[in-house]
Amino acid sequence: MTTWFDLQGGNNAGHTIVVGDAKYDFHLLPSGIINEQCLSVIGSGVVVHLPGLFSEIEYNEGKGLKDWQSRLIISDRAHLGNYFLLLLPSQELILLRSARLTARYCMDGAELLT
């Protein structure tokens, strides 16, 4: 089995892969995932935006991606972005910056810790 690694980056750039009539778009998923003989790894230097990852998987499943679940490994050291900050009103973000609070994402939800 071949192994394909994405070791750094995030979902801001991407690759388009065309196989036959299928056109796959990849931003977070390693493009090797379309090869059923390939183990794909999202490494420790990748910033994972979970809603983006789920959306990308769903989109590419619609294009024909299948049986990927057993061939995708996400490092336990990959970074999860603190995207919940984007949901705060801009006034609260200004207060956060000026007070020099640290935002941390907790597994049971988002909390702001000083």
C-alpha positions as CSV (number, residue, x, y, z in Angstrom):
1,M,0.0,0.0,0.0
2,T,1.2,3.5,-0.9
3,T,1.2,6.3,1.7
4,W,0.4,9.9,0.9
5,F,1.1,12.7,3.4
6,D,-0.1,16.3,3.7
7,L,2.3,17.7,6.3
8,Q,1.5,21.4,6.5
9,G,-0.9,24.0,5.4
10,G,-4.7,24.4,5.7
11,N,-7.7,24.7,3.5
12,N,-6.8,28.0,1.8
13,A,-5.1,26.4,-1.3
14,G,-6.2,23.4,-3.2
15,H,-5.7,20.9,-6.0
16,T,-8.1,19.8,-8.7
17,I,-7.6,16.2,-9.9
18,V,-9.4,14.8,-12.9
19,V,-9.8,11.0,-13.3
20,G,-11.8,10.0,-16.3
21,D,-15.0,12.1,-16.1
22,A,-14.7,12.8,-12.4
23,K,-13.2,16.1,-11.2
24,Y,-12.2,16.1,-7.5
25,D,-11.3,19.2,-5.5
26,F,-9.0,18.9,-2.5
27,H,-8.1,21.5,0.1
28,L,-7.6,19.5,3.3
29,L,-7.9,15.9,2.1
30,P,-4.7,14.5,0.7
31,S,-5.3,14.0,-3.1
32,G,-4.0,10.4,-2.8
33,I,-7.3,9.5,-1.2
34,I,-8.8,8.9,-4.6
35,N,-6.4,5.9,-5.1
36,E,-8.0,3.0,-3.3
37,Q,-4.5,1.4,-2.8
38,C,-3.3,4.5,-0.9
39,L,-3.3,5.4,2.8
40,S,-3.7,9.1,3.2
41,V,-2.3,11.0,6.3
42,I,-3.1,14.6,7.4
43,G,0.0,15.4,9.4
44,S,0.9,17.5,12.5
45,G,1.5,20.7,10.6
46,V,-1.9,20.9,9.0
47,V,-4.5,23.3,10.4
48,V,-7.8,21.4,10.2
49,H,-11.1,23.4,9.8
50,L,-13.5,20.6,10.6
51,P,-16.6,22.1,8.9
52,G,-14.4,22.5,5.8
53,L,-13.1,18.9,6.0
54,F,-16.6,17.5,6.3
55,S,-17.9,19.6,3.4
56,E,-14.9,18.5,1.3
57,I,-15.5,14.9,2.0
58,E,-19.2,15.2,1.2
59,Y,-18.5,17.1,-2.0
60,N,-16.0,14.5,-3.2
61,E,-18.2,11.6,-2.3
62,G,-20.7,13.1,-4.7
63,K,-18.0,13.0,-7.3
64,G,-17.3,9.3,-6.7
65,L,-14.9,9.2,-3.7
66,K,-15.7,6.0,-1.8
67,D,-14.3,3.7,0.9
68,W,-12.1,6.5,2.2
69,Q,-12.9,5.9,5.9
70,S,-10.3,3.2,6.5
71,R,-7.7,5.0,4.4
72,L,-7.6,8.4,6.1
73,I,-5.5,9.1,9.2
74,I,-5.5,12.4,10.9
75,S,-2.6,13.0,13.2
76,D,-3.5,13.6,16.9
77,R,-1.1,16.6,16.6
78,A,-2.8,18.3,13.7
79,H,-4.1,21.8,14.6
80,L,-7.8,22.5,15.0
81,G,-8.4,26.1,14.2
82,N,-10.2,28.4,16.7
83,Y,-12.8,29.4,14.1
84,F,-15.4,30.1,16.8
85,L,-13.9,33.5,17.1
86,L,-15.3,34.4,13.7
87,L,-18.8,34.1,15.2
88,L,-18.2,36.8,17.8
89,P,-19.4,40.4,17.1
90,S,-16.5,42.7,16.1
91,Q,-16.9,44.7,19.3
92,E,-16.2,41.6,21.4
93,L,-13.1,40.8,19.3
94,I,-11.8,44.3,19.9
95,L,-12.3,43.8,23.7
96,L,-10.5,40.4,23.5
97,R,-7.5,41.9,21.7
98,S,-7.3,44.9,24.0
99,A,-7.5,42.8,27.2
100,R,-5.0,40.3,25.8
101,L,-7.2,37.3,26.6
102,T,-6.3,34.0,25.3
103,A,-8.9,32.0,23.4
104,R,-8.7,28.3,23.7
105,Y,-10.9,25.7,22.2
106,C,-12.1,23.0,24.6
107,M,-13.3,19.6,23.6
108,D,-16.7,20.3,25.3
109,G,-17.2,23.6,23.6
110,A,-15.6,27.0,23.3
111,E,-14.5,28.9,26.4
112,L,-12.5,32.1,26.8
113,L,-9.8,31.7,29.4
114,T,-7.6,34.5,30.8
